[in-house]
């Protein structure tokens, strides 16, 4: 298998699973772990992934807007009620 083919498969696995592990890649691609490490280093230097101990992770992180984070966390009106319950009595008597 050519280097470019291996690297394309590595990037494909990385984007589908969110991370890749050297030992698993070596078994899947039927190459040595050193070969996978060299491929990961090459891809890291090209800015296509982030090399970490034992494997790699994608560079891009999903950007989630503020309002999407609020709804995903469930911190809508229920969060306000929860905060209101934990305020001291003085704060509840004299709201800001």
GIMOPE-V123672 format. One record per backbone hydrogen bond with DSSP energy under -0.5 kcal/mol. CO is the residue of the C=O (numbers start at 1). NH is the residue of the N-H. Records with the same first field share a line. If there is no record, write none. Layout:
BEGIN
CO = NH, NH
END
This chain:
BEGIN
2 = 6
3 = 7
4 = 8
5 = 9
6 = 10
7 = 11
8 = 12
9 = 13
10 = 14
11 = 15
12 = 16
13 = 17
14 = 18
18 = 58
20 = 56
21 = 25
22 = 26
23 = 27
24 = 28
25 = 29
26 = 30, 31
32 = 36
33 = 37
34 = 38
35 = 39
36 = 40
37 = 41
38 = 42
39 = 43
40 = 44
41 = 45
42 = 46
43 = 48, 49
44 = 47
49 = 51
50 = 57
52 = 55
54 = 22
55 = 52
56 = 20
57 = 50
62 = 64
65 = 69
66 = 70
67 = 71
68 = 72
69 = 73
70 = 74, 75
76 = 80
77 = 81
78 = 82
79 = 83
80 = 84
81 = 85
82 = 86
83 = 87
84 = 87
88 = 92
89 = 93
90 = 94
END
